[in-house]
Amino acid sequence: MSRNEVVLRCPVLEDGAAVFDLVDTCKPLDLNSHYMYLLQCSHFSSTCVVASQYGQVVAWASGYILPQHPDTFFVWQVAVGEAVRGQGLAKRLINWVLAQQRGIQKIHTSITPDNAASWALFKSLARDWGGDLSSWDWFEQQSHFGGRHCTEVLVEIVLPTQGVQQ
Ligand SMILES: CC(C)(COP(=O)(O)OP(=O)(O)OC[C@H]1O[C@@H](n2cnc3c(N)ncnc32)[C@H](O)[C@@H]1OP(=O)(O)O)[C@@H](O)C(=O)NCCC(=O)NCCS
């Protein structure tokens, strides 16, 4: 392994604080509590991924399988540190974490209308996979966030029946 290689793995509890610090630098992501990242690094570790380089956490993606829909994987946050952006790492994280799952037919995520990078990422993944992307308003600015957050659009990618073309 070369020294600058970016290595992907499931997170452990000891990653929680570094994940918090990374997300804190990745605007416009909402920063959640330390406690929440510790839950993701433990109970949800198998559906999350950290990327490390020189022993430091440089990127993170979190997700879970919908409790009522075991064929649907929800991608929660994707955070790639500025120094390692533009190298396909976000796509690599999502493909890696999906490769650890079985029986996934749909990918869900939510994106605010103005997050161009996130839209580009998921459109690019849908293209790579040969999946159909659709979207609709989900958590609404007024009725759900009480005006304190802009509307989150639910993005669904239906994967082709023969599996993803990674
Ligand atoms: C969004 C983010 C995760 C992208 O990480 P990355 O590793 O640089 O992304 P990739 O290199 O894998 O690029 C994936 C695709 O998105 C596109 N893309 C990435 N950043 C972009 C940007 N700022 N503007 C427009 N397109 C962008 C790339 O061109 C690529 O598309 P292509 O495959 O058609 O060429 C990263 O910029 C980030 O962490 N941003 C802050 C947090 C955030 O907004 N997260 C939401 C993501 S769900």
The ligand as an ORCA input file, in Angstrom:
! r2SCAN-3c Opt
* xyz 0 1
  C     -20.311     16.862     -2.831
  C     -19.005     16.146     -2.489
  C     -19.349     14.978     -1.572
  C     -18.358     15.633     -3.780
  O     -17.191     14.888     -3.444
  P     -16.098     14.498     -4.560
  O     -15.303     13.359     -4.054
  O     -15.370     15.712     -4.982
  O     -17.064     14.001     -5.756
  P     -16.637     13.080     -6.978
  O     -15.246     13.424     -7.391
  O     -16.946     11.658     -6.651
  O     -17.617     13.608     -8.109
  C     -18.857     12.996     -8.381
  C     -19.570     13.775     -9.474
  O     -20.059     15.009     -8.952
  C     -19.528     16.101     -9.677
  N     -19.219     17.168     -8.727
  C     -18.510     17.041     -7.585
  N     -18.418     18.247     -6.973
  C     -19.093     19.118     -7.753
  C     -19.352     20.500     -7.646
  N     -18.889     21.252     -6.615
  N     -20.094     21.100     -8.617
  C     -20.578     20.374     -9.654
  N     -20.348     19.042     -9.820
  C     -19.612     18.433     -8.865
  C     -18.286     15.583    -10.338
  O     -17.965     16.312    -11.507
  C     -18.666     14.141    -10.642
  O     -19.493     14.096    -11.793
  P     -19.026     13.236    -13.101
  O     -18.851     11.823    -12.596
  O     -20.191     13.435    -14.012
  O     -17.756     13.853    -13.551
  C     -17.999     17.078     -1.771
  O     -17.802     18.231     -2.575
  C     -18.474     17.543     -0.403
  O     -18.232     16.871      0.595
  N     -19.158     18.705     -0.349
  C     -19.637     19.280      0.895
  C     -20.694     18.410      1.537
  C     -21.900     18.161      0.667
  O     -22.477     19.018      0.020
  N     -22.321     16.895      0.678
  C     -23.519     16.504      0.000
  C     -23.247     15.337     -0.857
  S     -24.549     14.194     -0.626
*
